[in-house]
Amino acid sequence: RGLVASADGAWIAWLEGCVEVRGRYLPPGTSSCDLLAAPTAGGGAAPLRVARAVTSLPQGALFAPEGHLLAALADYDYESGSGTLVLVGDGVPRAVARGVTFSGFLPGGAGAGAALLAVAGGKLLAVPAEGPAREIPGADGVATFDVAPAPWTGRAVAVLARRPVSAGGGLLAIGPGLDQARQVATGTSEFGLAPGDAWAYTVVGRAGAELHLGRGARSSRLAAGARTFAFSPDGAALAWVSDAAPGKLGDLHAAPVVGAPVLLGREVGEHRWAARAARLAWLERYDPRTRSGVLGTGGPGQAPRTFGKAVSDFELSPGGRHVAFLRHTTEGGYSVNLELAAADGPADGPGARQVARGVFGFGFSPDGRWLYYRTRCTRQAEACDLERVAVDAAPGARPEELAKGIKSFEFDPRDPGRLLVTWQRADLVALDLAVWQAGKLTAVDQGALAGSIRFLGPDSRRLAYAVVQPKREGVYVATLPGP
């Protein structure tokens, strides 16, 4: 039913032996499964049974962000939303805590000896890779938490934990030593931490919603009316939509963590940061009926630019230099066209250029050099041609065709020039898969479970996946060709 892989590529874990779980409030197809794991090097030994009665992935099991420590919730009870937290590294699985409702790994090198945090019976536990878990003093009655990215050096607040709204919504701050929690606010809703030393939260009360920004150990009110927010990837700025109400869209603002807020767009429906830059893109004058609006880009210290109307989807390149978007048009007949523009140019600079007509799905390569997209689709967009264009190519440059009739494409997280490409099979709900690199498409296997295919660390020269094709069911590892 699913597959996850460790960050170092040494282990994979999967669900099998699933049985349907029925309940008044459970959606159809809810299952309880066995979680098994095995080294990707093989060796012939029987898979390790990690846990029983595990829910779906990744909710029920997750590998650490480094190495191959695996955490799972065994004996999961859907009514209480809790299970027994089980950890396994290279040895025998061990039960760490019972009644766990929320858990998450800490970034590598952080946590005062803890590998992850877990909420059990409302208490926040620091859990080491080996040895017993310990309670964090003062962190009782909590429901969820958020963890700051590494490094934690110099931070005053490394973890934020929140009590349920029914219990007052108290927000607790915890330092890098995970030794004591202190309450910093009540009535809180959203909360989060950024790289550096910034953190933020919203308070919802009779006077409305307020956004508070923290630096170091202290926080202060930043804006009124904000219910959600998002930090830039470097943690130097944050964005929020304020003054939203039922039937009324809010306005997009952004501010450096040290500096004054600026208004970027009005009646904004969607917004997001570039993956590696402090630049935003958003849809303003948004129409919820058509889920489209006018595309805008900008950020703190950047003049806002707008590019096109009737835009329904958009993406900034990782470095924020370019923006691609889908625009609905009736020029020459109805079409959904892919357009590309320079997001970092002057306000009166060149506008967007059309890349292709009839596009369903697109994305920038991790290095930002190429724009990939699916076009000329059939079978309700389950079979499309895959093409790409260089983002710095001259207008009218001919696109490069990579594959025909594909279902999806996915970038290798370690090599921007390598793609996983899949085709939807007509005889069963499964995918055939191949890898594209340097102009060559190499078939890998057939009949894979959708969502199960993973590039394995440390170098992505292997793929792990589950096969659901009759008479071949199982978990596979394939070595990819290369120089």
C-alpha positions, 0 to 999 in steps of 0.5 A, a space after each residue: 500500500 505504500 513505500 518510504 526510503 531512508 535518507 541514506 538509501 540503506 533501508 526501505 519500509 512498506 505496508 502490506 497485509 492491509 485490512 479495511 477498518 470501518 467506522 462512522 467517521 472513517 473514509 472508505 478505504 481506511 486500512 490497518 497494515 503491517 509495516 515491514 523493512 529491509 536493507 536495500 542491499 538485499 542479502 536474502 534475509 526475511 524482512 523485519 516486521 517493524 509494527 502491526 496495525 499501522 495507518 497510511 504512509 507517511 502518517 504511520 511511519 517516517 524515516 529520520 532526515 539523516 541516516 535510517 532511523 525509522 519511527 512508526 505508530 503501531 496499534 493505531 486506534 482511529 477513534 483516539 488518533 493514537 498509537 504506540 511509538 516504535 523506533 528501529 535503527 539497525 536492531 530490534 524494534 523497540 516501543 518508546 511510548 504509548 498513546 502517542 498522537 503527534 510526533 516528528 523528527 528533529 533536524 540532524 545535530 540538534 535536540 540535546 541528544 534527542 532524535 525526535 519529539 512525541 506527544 503522548 497523553 498531552 505530554 511532550 517527550 524528547 526521544 533519543 535514538 536509544 534509551 528511554 524517552 523523557 518528559 520536557 518540564 512544563 510542556 504538558 497538555 500540548 497537542 502539536 509542535 513545530 521545530 526550527 530547522 538546523 542549526 540551533 546554535 544561538 537560538 533562544 526558541 528551538 521548538 514551539 508547542 501549542 495546547 488545544 484551542 479548547 484548553 486555551 490555545 496556550 503557546 509554549 516556547 522551548 530552547 535548544 536544550 529541550 530542558 524547560 517550556 515556558 508559555 509565551 501566549 494564549 488563544 493562539 492558532 497558527 505558529 511556526 519557526 524560521 531559519 535564524 532566530 525568528 518565529 511567529 504566531 497568530 492570536 484569535 480573539 474577540 478583537 479579531 486575529 493578530 500576527 505576532 513576530 518573535 526574535 530571540 526570546 521575545 515577541 511583539 505584535 506585527 499586524 492585525 487581521 492575519 490568520 496565516 503566515 509564511 516565512 521566506 526560505 532564509 527566514 529573513 522575511 514573512 508574508 501574510 494575508 490580512 483583513 480576510 472575512 467570509 465572502 471577502 478576500 484579504 490583502 497580501 503583506 510582507 515584512 522583513 523580520 527587522 523592518 516595516 510591512 509593505 502591501 503587495 496585492 489586494 484580494 489575494 487568493 494564493 501566494 508562495 515564496 520561491 524555494 531559495 529566494 525571498 521573492 513571492 508570487 501570488 494571485 490578486 483580484 482572485 475569483 474563487 469561482 474560477 480559482 484564477 486571478 492576476 499574477 503578481 510577483 515581488 517582496 520586501 524591497 522589490 517593486 510588485 509586478 503583474 503579468 496576466 489575467 485569468 491565471 490559475 496556477 503558477 510557480 517561481 523558479 527556485 532562485 526566484 528569477 523567473 515565474 511560469 504560469 498557466 493562463 486561460 484564454 479564448 484567443 484562437 479558441 479556448 486553451 490553457 497556455 503556459 507562459 514564462 516571465 522574468 520575475 526579477 526585472 524592472 516594473 516596466 520590463 518585458 512581459 511574459 512570453 507564451 511557451 506552449 498551448 494546452 499545458 497540464 502540469 509544469 515545473 522548473 528544474 531544481 537548478 532553475 535552468 529549464 522549464 518542463 511541461 506536459 502538453 498534447 494530452 489525451 485520456 483526460 490528461 493521463 497521457 501527455 507529451 513531455 517537453 522542456 525549454 531553457 528559461 533564458 532561451 530567446 522568444 520563439 525557441 523550439 522546445 525539446 521533446 523528451 517523451 510521449 504519452 506520459 502520466 507524470 514526471 519527477 525531478 531527481 532531488 540530487 541531480 537536476 539533469 535526471 528525471 523519473 518519467 511514468 506512464 499510466 497503464 491501461 490494464 490496471 491501476 499502476 505505472 510503467 517507469 523510466 529515467 530520462 537523462 542526457 537526452 536518453 530515456 531508459 525503461 526501468 520496470 512495469 506495473 509500479 504502485 503510484 506514489 511508491 517510486 523513490 530515488 535512493 540516497 546517497 547518489 540516486 543511482 537506484 530506484 525503489 518501488 512497489 510492484 502491483 502487477 499480478 504474479 510480480 507483486 513485491 518491493 523492488 530496487 533497481 540500479 540505474 545505468 550511468 557513466 
